[in-house]
């Protein structure tokens, strides 16, 4: 869909196409890149139910593809799918699924720990890091593969995210630290910060 963005709020934007306004529900990531009065191109999906017709749109094909994959997960409807994509970028969601980071996914309103684990189980074989241009040598293992209880890995990733780095950057930095499983969180954070500058 092509048109002029004429209105936006936290849940949807209105796109004027040839004099007709279309309400398009979207993620915070897409909404944040749209400027009122400018022409936009959105990749759309029409959600159809007996009592509902809703148009969803995204600036990238990949975000739309992931949205559709999320709709295929048991218990996830379009509202929660958009909420996930508003909480995590596409790249961060890929890393969270591949590394089985249910904690990050569970931060999404409306999904919870059980829903996050179910999402990981159902999507792990459908999301490939290669789709993001990341080779196998950069693939990220689950935290449990790096350490017995994963506590220092999780603490370090949380610290990096709190410093403003994305989930993906945090995962890659920690994975590049040799012997991460034998370090405490403070030491691992220092080493990860050194390596994050080279990503």
Backbone bond lengths (Angstrom), bond angles and torsions (degrees), N, CA, C in turn:
res aa  C-N    CA-C-N  psi(-1)  N-CA   C-N-CA  omega(-1)  CA-C   N-CA-C  phi
1 X - - - 1.451 - - 1.519 109.70 -
2 X 1.321 116.06 133.36 1.455 121.81 175.78 1.521 109.12 -118.72
3 X 1.317 115.89 142.20 1.454 119.64 178.02 1.512 110.75 177.16
4 X 1.319 116.04 -172.68 1.455 121.91 -179.14 1.520 110.02 -104.01
5 X 1.319 116.46 129.11 1.461 121.18 177.79 1.526 108.63 -73.60
6 X 1.333 116.40 121.54 1.467 119.48 -175.94 1.529 113.04 -118.40
7 X 1.335 117.25 -13.04 1.469 119.77 -179.39 1.523 108.43 -159.90
8 X 1.327 115.26 148.71 1.468 119.49 176.66 1.521 110.08 -152.39
9 X 1.328 115.62 144.57 1.460 121.25 168.43 1.520 107.29 -138.58
10 X 1.327 117.67 -163.48 1.464 119.94 -174.52 1.525 113.31 -71.56
11 X 1.325 118.12 -18.20 1.460 120.49 -174.38 1.520 114.31 -109.93
12 X 1.307 118.16 -28.34 1.463 119.37 -175.87 1.521 111.76 -156.59
13 X 1.317 115.10 165.89 1.455 121.51 172.31 1.527 107.38 -121.31
14 X 1.314 115.81 159.44 1.458 120.73 174.86 1.522 107.77 -112.84
15 X 1.331 114.99 124.86 1.465 121.46 -179.42 1.526 108.69 -111.21
16 X 1.324 115.41 125.24 1.468 121.25 177.90 1.525 108.88 -88.54
17 X 1.327 115.41 115.87 1.457 120.79 178.02 1.520 108.42 -121.99
18 X 1.342 115.52 108.24 1.461 121.79 -179.77 1.525 112.73 53.96
19 X 1.318 114.89 43.69 1.452 119.85 175.55 1.511 115.62 85.73
20 X 1.320 117.55 -2.07 1.470 120.92 178.70 1.526 109.35 -113.69
21 X 1.325 115.95 130.99 1.456 120.24 -179.32 1.519 112.51 -90.74
22 X 1.323 116.23 128.96 1.467 121.89 179.16 1.529 109.31 -112.26
23 X 1.318 115.73 126.46 1.459 120.70 175.02 1.525 108.11 -83.00
24 X 1.319 116.18 117.28 1.462 121.49 -176.85 1.526 108.88 -119.31
25 X 1.301 116.34 116.50 1.459 120.82 178.03 1.527 108.56 -80.69
26 X 1.314 115.75 140.79 1.459 118.64 -173.46 1.520 111.11 -153.46
27 X 1.330 115.91 176.75 1.460 121.80 -179.63 1.522 110.54 -87.34
28 X 1.322 115.68 164.55 1.457 120.78 176.89 1.523 110.53 -62.64
29 X 1.338 116.68 -33.38 1.465 120.50 -179.97 1.519 111.10 -62.43
30 X 1.331 116.80 -46.25 1.462 120.40 178.78 1.518 110.83 -69.27
31 X 1.318 117.07 -45.57 1.464 121.28 -177.58 1.527 111.08 -59.74
32 X 1.326 116.40 -37.15 1.457 120.57 -178.23 1.516 113.98 -68.68
33 X 1.331 116.78 -17.37 1.468 120.23 -179.20 1.529 112.88 -99.33
34 X 1.318 116.41 -1.32 1.462 120.36 -176.86 1.526 110.25 -100.44
35 X 1.321 115.89 132.73 1.462 121.73 179.79 1.523 109.43 -112.30
36 X 1.311 114.70 133.95 1.457 119.56 -177.96 1.532 111.45 -60.89
37 X 1.310 114.67 138.64 1.459 120.39 178.46 1.515 114.07 88.87
38 X 1.325 116.65 -7.01 1.462 120.45 179.81 1.521 110.79 -100.07
39 X 1.326 115.21 154.03 1.463 119.63 177.65 1.522 109.44 -77.29
40 X 1.321 115.44 138.17 1.462 120.50 179.53 1.524 109.74 -128.81
41 X 1.320 115.02 152.96 1.465 121.63 172.42 1.517 107.40 -119.36
42 X 1.319 116.53 121.24 1.460 121.47 -178.09 1.521 110.65 -118.49
43 X 1.327 115.13 140.29 1.466 121.15 173.07 1.527 106.11 -91.41
44 X 1.316 116.33 118.05 1.458 119.96 -167.20 1.526 114.34 -111.38
45 X 1.321 113.16 160.38 1.465 122.36 176.95 1.525 107.09 -140.53
46 X 1.326 116.85 125.91 1.460 120.98 178.44 1.522 109.10 -95.13
47 X 1.320 115.63 115.02 1.462 121.81 179.49 1.524 108.10 -90.11
48 X 1.322 116.02 121.16 1.461 120.91 -174.27 1.524 110.65 -119.70
49 X 1.312 115.14 125.15 1.459 122.78 171.26 1.524 107.40 -136.26
50 X 1.316 117.10 166.78 1.464 120.38 -176.86 1.524 112.34 -53.91
51 X 1.324 115.99 -39.92 1.459 119.80 -175.94 1.524 112.98 -110.30
52 X 1.333 117.25 14.36 1.459 118.91 -175.05 1.524 112.24 -153.11
53 X 1.327 114.87 134.03 1.463 122.86 168.81 1.520 106.06 -126.12
54 X 1.306 117.98 118.63 1.460 121.00 -178.21 1.522 109.72 -136.05
55 X 1.324 115.32 135.35 1.457 121.07 -179.64 1.524 109.12 -101.37
56 X 1.327 116.05 127.41 1.461 121.93 177.82 1.523 108.59 -115.13
57 X 1.322 116.84 140.88 1.457 119.20 -177.70 1.519 112.49 -144.58
58 X 1.336 115.41 148.77 1.464 121.47 -177.54 1.523 109.69 -140.62
59 X 1.318 115.99 154.54 1.460 120.32 -177.79 1.523 112.82 -75.72
60 X 1.327 117.42 -22.43 1.468 119.59 -178.83 1.520 111.41 -121.23
61 X 1.327 115.11 148.71 1.463 120.04 176.62 1.520 111.03 -62.98
62 X 1.337 115.98 -35.45 1.465 119.57 -177.06 1.524 111.25 -66.51
63 X 1.331 116.96 -39.73 1.462 118.99 178.62 1.529 110.19 -65.56
64 X 1.325 116.88 -38.80 1.464 120.23 176.35 1.528 110.61 -63.91
65 X 1.339 117.13 -42.00 1.470 120.59 179.95 1.528 110.86 -61.21
66 X 1.328 116.32 -43.91 1.461 119.90 -179.83 1.532 110.30 -67.45
67 X 1.320 116.99 -38.16 1.467 120.92 176.11 1.525 110.48 -56.95
68 X 1.321 116.71 -44.85 1.462 120.53 -179.67 1.530 111.16 -67.64
69 X 1.323 117.28 -36.43 1.465 120.04 176.01 1.529 110.67 -64.11
70 X 1.327 115.86 -40.39 1.464 119.89 179.31 1.527 111.36 -62.41
71 X 1.321 116.35 -36.20 1.466 119.72 178.99 1.527 111.69 -64.33
72 X 1.326 116.72 -21.80 1.457 120.78 179.11 1.514 113.90 -83.27
73 X 1.334 116.76 -5.97 1.464 120.88 179.60 1.525 109.42 -83.50
74 X 1.303 116.40 134.46 1.470 121.66 -179.29 1.525 111.09 -54.32
75 X 1.316 116.26 128.13 1.458 120.88 175.54 1.511 115.67 85.23
76 X 1.339 117.75 0.01 1.464 120.18 -179.69 1.524 109.96 -109.60
77 X 1.320 115.22 118.61 1.455 121.58 175.45 1.515 109.95 -101.14
78 X 1.317 118.08 -176.73 1.464 120.83 -176.55 1.523 114.09 -62.83
79 X 1.331 117.36 -35.99 1.464 119.69 -179.22 1.523 111.20 -63.51
80 X 1.337 116.48 -45.13 1.467 120.21 179.30 1.527 110.44 -70.04
81 X 1.334 117.35 -37.17 1.471 120.76 178.20 1.522 110.52 -59.78
82 X 1.332 117.00 -44.14 1.465 120.84 177.44 1.523 110.39 -65.80
83 X 1.332 116.69 -38.30 1.459 120.66 178.78 1.526 111.06 -62.08
84 X 1.334 116.50 -39.58 1.468 120.73 177.51 1.522 110.17 -62.52
85 X 1.335 116.85 -46.04 1.462 120.96 -178.65 1.523 112.26 -72.46
86 X 1.327 117.07 -14.62 1.462 120.89 174.56 1.523 110.91 -87.24
87 X 1.333 116.20 -24.87 1.460 121.52 179.60 1.525 111.34 -86.99
88 X 1.333 116.33 -40.61 1.466 122.46 -178.87 1.524 109.60 -122.55
89 X 1.314 116.37 139.08 1.459 119.01 172.14 1.524 108.46 -68.79
90 X 1.317 116.98 166.60 1.466 120.18 177.88 1.525 110.18 -57.10
91 X 1.320 116.89 -44.77 1.470 120.48 -179.65 1.522 111.12 -62.44
92 X 1.337 116.55 -44.57 1.462 119.57 -179.43 1.524 111.78 -65.08
93 X 1.325 116.80 -35.96 1.466 119.98 177.77 1.522 110.36 -66.04
94 X 1.337 117.22 -41.94 1.465 120.81 176.21 1.527 109.72 -54.86
95 X 1.334 116.37 -51.05 1.460 120.16 -177.60 1.523 111.61 -64.13
96 X 1.327 116.88 -39.42 1.460 119.79 179.99 1.525 111.12 -63.54
97 X 1.324 117.10 -40.13 1.468 120.92 179.71 1.523 110.65 -69.93
98 X 1.325 116.67 -49.57 1.465 120.69 -176.29 1.526 111.61 -63.52
99 X 1.325 116.76 -35.96 1.468 120.08 -179.01 1.527 112.45 -92.86
100 X 1.340 115.70 5.02 1.465 121.62 178.54 1.527 112.13 57.99
101 X 1.319 115.61 41.74 1.460 121.93 -179.97 1.531 109.84 -89.83
102 X 1.324 115.58 77.81 1.468 120.51 -178.45 1.522 111.65 -64.83
103 X 1.321 116.67 -27.67 1.462 120.51 -177.46 1.526 111.53 -61.59
104 X 1.326 116.77 -44.39 1.468 119.86 -179.87 1.521 111.44 -66.16
105 X 1.331 116.35 -41.38 1.466 120.19 -179.67 1.521 110.59 -67.26
106 X 1.329 116.84 -36.13 1.468 121.21 -177.65 1.521 112.60 -68.58
107 X 1.330 117.79 -11.51 1.469 120.29 175.98 1.523 111.73 -70.09
108 X 1.320 115.71 -15.08 1.459 120.04 179.29 1.523 110.18 -69.26
109 X 1.326 118.17 127.91 1.471 119.98 176.73 1.526 111.13 -58.24
110 X 1.329 115.99 130.87 1.455 120.08 174.97 1.512 116.12 92.97
111 X 1.337 118.30 2.11 1.466 117.95 -178.20 1.528 112.67 -112.89
112 X 1.308 120.03 -47.55 1.457 121.89 176.63 1.520 113.71 73.71
113 X 1.339 116.80 168.11 1.470 121.87 -177.06 1.527 114.06 -59.53
114 X 1.336 117.20 -44.37 1.465 119.79 -179.02 1.525 111.09 -64.66
115 X 1.318 116.14 -43.24 1.463 120.15 178.65 1.518 111.44 -63.93
116 X 1.333 116.61 -37.05 1.462 120.88 179.07 1.525 110.73 -64.75
117 X 1.323 116.49 -42.88 1.468 119.70 179.31 1.528 110.96 -66.21
118 X 1.322 116.53 -39.01 1.464 119.87 178.42 1.531 110.45 -65.06
119 X 1.318 116.36 -40.39 1.467 120.67 178.36 1.525 110.44 -59.80
120 X 1.323 116.20 -44.89 1.466 120.38 -179.93 1.528 110.67 -61.08
121 X 1.319 116.74 -45.63 1.470 120.90 -179.37 1.523 111.07 -60.31
122 X 1.329 116.58 -43.05 1.460 120.35 -174.29 1.528 113.65 -80.49
123 X 1.335 117.47 -23.07 1.469 119.36 -175.99 1.524 114.65 -107.17
124 X 1.322 117.74 -11.55 1.466 119.09 -172.85 1.526 112.33 -57.49
125 X 1.319 117.68 -36.65 1.464 120.51 -179.05 1.527 112.48 -85.78
126 X 1.330 116.81 -3.50 1.466 120.05 -177.33 1.523 113.33 -106.29
127 X 1.334 116.44 -15.12 1.458 120.84 178.92 1.518 108.92 -107.93
128 X 1.304 116.50 120.95 1.462 122.87 -176.56 1.520 108.80 -116.36
129 X 1.340 116.55 126.41 1.461 120.00 179.44 1.520 112.13 -58.92
130 X 1.333 116.68 -23.87 1.467 119.85 178.77 1.525 111.05 -62.80
131 X 1.336 116.91 -25.96 1.463 120.32 178.34 1.520 111.67 -65.58
132 X 1.341 116.04 -21.07 1.460 120.64 178.21 1.522 111.31 -97.21
133 X 1.337 116.19 7.49 1.459 119.73 -179.31 1.509 112.75 79.55
134 X 1.333 116.84 24.93 1.458 121.94 -178.71 1.513 109.14 -109.35
135 X 1.303 117.06 123.41 1.454 121.46 -177.65 1.512 112.22 -78.27
136 X 1.321 115.44 170.75 1.461 120.20 -178.14 1.519 112.20 -61.73
137 X 1.340 116.29 -30.33 1.452 117.75 -178.15 1.519 112.16 -66.54
138 X 1.339 116.98 -14.95 1.450 120.37 -179.80 1.518 112.07 -108.00
139 X 1.317 117.43 5.91 1.451 118.78 -178.69 1.525 110.22 -63.70
140 X 1.312 115.31 148.77 1.450 120.93 -173.76 1.514 111.06 -105.45
141 X 1.328 118.28 126.14 1.458 119.95 178.08 1.518 111.00 -78.67
142 X 1.307 116.09 164.93 1.458 119.89 173.93 1.514 108.99 -66.12
143 X 1.335 116.16 152.74 1.460 119.69 180.00 1.517 110.89 -57.60
144 X 1.325 117.26 -34.74 1.467 120.96 -179.41 1.520 111.69 -64.68
145 X 1.348 117.17 -23.10 1.459 120.06 178.70 1.519 111.40 -79.18
146 X 1.327 116.37 -19.49 1.450 120.24 -177.26 1.529 111.74 -92.22
147 X 1.314 116.54 -28.20 1.449 119.51 -174.09 1.513 110.03 -154.15
148 X 1.308 116.10 159.42 1.447 119.70 -177.14 1.516 113.94 -59.49
149 X 1.358 117.10 -54.72 1.459 118.05 -177.45 1.521 112.22 -107.03
150 X 1.324 117.48 -10.42 1.462 120.19 175.89 1.512 114.21 77.35
151 X 1.358 118.63 3.33 1.462 120.33 -172.58 1.524 112.66 -65.34
152 X 1.342 118.03 -46.93 1.462 118.43 -178.42 1.523 111.53 -70.25
153 X 1.334 116.83 -31.09 1.462 120.17 176.30 1.524 109.53 -64.48
154 X 1.322 115.92 -48.58 1.467 120.98 -179.86 1.518 111.16 -63.00
155 X 1.341 116.74 -44.42 1.464 120.47 -179.77 1.523 111.36 -61.99
156 X 1.326 116.11 -40.60 1.463 120.00 -179.48 1.522 111.09 -67.82
157 X 1.317 116.28 -43.23 1.461 119.37 178.26 1.525 111.07 -62.76
158 X 1.328 116.47 -42.28 1.463 120.06 177.78 1.525 111.07 -60.66
159 X 1.332 115.98 -39.99 1.463 120.01 -179.96 1.528 111.10 -65.66
160 X 1.335 116.88 -42.12 1.464 120.63 179.03 1.525 111.07 -64.71
161 X 1.325 116.19 -40.74 1.470 120.16 178.55 1.526 109.91 -64.86
162 X 1.341 116.95 -38.88 1.466 120.94 178.32 1.528 111.30 -64.83
163 X 1.326 116.09 -26.67 1.467 120.76 177.91 1.526 112.39 -81.09
164 X 1.328 115.96 -2.89 1.462 119.26 175.77 1.511 115.52 106.94
165 X 1.338 117.59 0.49 1.461 120.14 178.11 1.525 109.51 -83.03
166 X 1.325 116.11 152.80 1.460 120.19 179.61 1.528 109.95 -77.21
167 X 1.329 115.77 164.95 1.468 119.71 176.09 1.521 110.71 -56.22
168 X 1.327 116.59 -43.39 1.457 120.93 -179.12 1.516 112.32 -60.97
169 X 1.331 116.62 -44.68 1.466 120.52 178.52 1.526 110.64 -63.98
170 X 1.320 116.34 -40.11 1.465 119.92 179.64 1.522 111.55 -64.06
171 X 1.326 116.58 -45.57 1.461 120.68 179.41 1.524 111.35 -59.79
172 X 1.335 115.63 -48.30 1.468 119.10 -176.74 1.518 111.68 -64.79
173 X 1.333 117.07 -39.51 1.462 120.25 -179.14 1.524 111.04 -63.83
174 X 1.325 116.87 -46.20 1.469 120.58 -179.66 1.524 110.39 -64.65
175 X 1.333 116.87 -39.69 1.460 120.87 -178.66 1.521 112.09 -65.10
176 X 1.332 117.21 -26.55 1.463 120.97 -178.23 1.530 112.88 -82.80
177 X 1.325 117.35 -4.55 1.469 120.36 -179.56 1.525 109.57 -87.02
178 X 1.337 118.53 114.44 1.472 120.34 178.04 1.530 110.37 -65.19
179 X 1.322 116.53 137.00 1.455 120.38 177.50 1.514 114.46 70.43
180 X 1.332 116.85 25.91 1.470 120.46 -178.04 1.521 112.07 -56.49
181 X 1.335 115.89 -34.06 1.465 119.40 -176.65 1.525 113.18 -67.81
182 X 1.347 116.74 -15.99 1.463 120.36 -178.32 1.525 113.07 -101.86
183 X 1.335 117.61 4.11 1.462 121.80 -177.85 1.523 110.82 -102.99
184 X 1.349 114.72 154.57 1.460 117.21 170.33 1.529 108.03 -83.69
185 X 1.324 116.53 171.61 1.465 120.99 -173.27 1.528 112.33 -61.44
186 X 1.331 117.63 -39.93 1.464 120.67 -177.80 1.525 111.17 -64.62
187 X 1.333 116.23 -46.01 1.462 120.65 179.42 1.526 110.84 -65.49
188 X 1.330 115.69 -41.82 1.460 120.21 -179.46 1.524 110.97 -64.34
189 X 1.323 117.13 -38.54 1.465 120.44 178.89 1.525 110.93 -62.60
190 X 1.330 116.96 -42.99 1.467 120.27 179.15 1.524 111.21 -61.01
191 X 1.342 115.83 -44.55 1.464 119.72 -179.24 1.529 111.38 -68.48
192 X 1.323 116.25 -38.81 1.469 119.99 179.71 1.522 111.02 -65.10
193 X 1.334 116.84 -38.67 1.469 120.53 178.96 1.524 111.48 -64.23
194 X 1.336 116.35 -34.47 1.465 119.62 176.94 1.519 110.58 -64.04
195 X 1.319 115.76 -41.45 1.467 120.58 -175.37 1.520 113.26 -81.26
196 X 1.319 116.54 -24.58 1.462 118.52 -177.56 1.524 110.94 -66.78
197 X 1.320 116.14 -23.20 1.466 119.81 178.64 1.522 112.00 -71.67
198 X 1.337 117.02 -16.32 1.470 120.28 -178.39 1.522 112.16 -97.91
199 X 1.331 118.01 -2.17 1.465 120.82 -176.91 1.523 111.05 -75.07
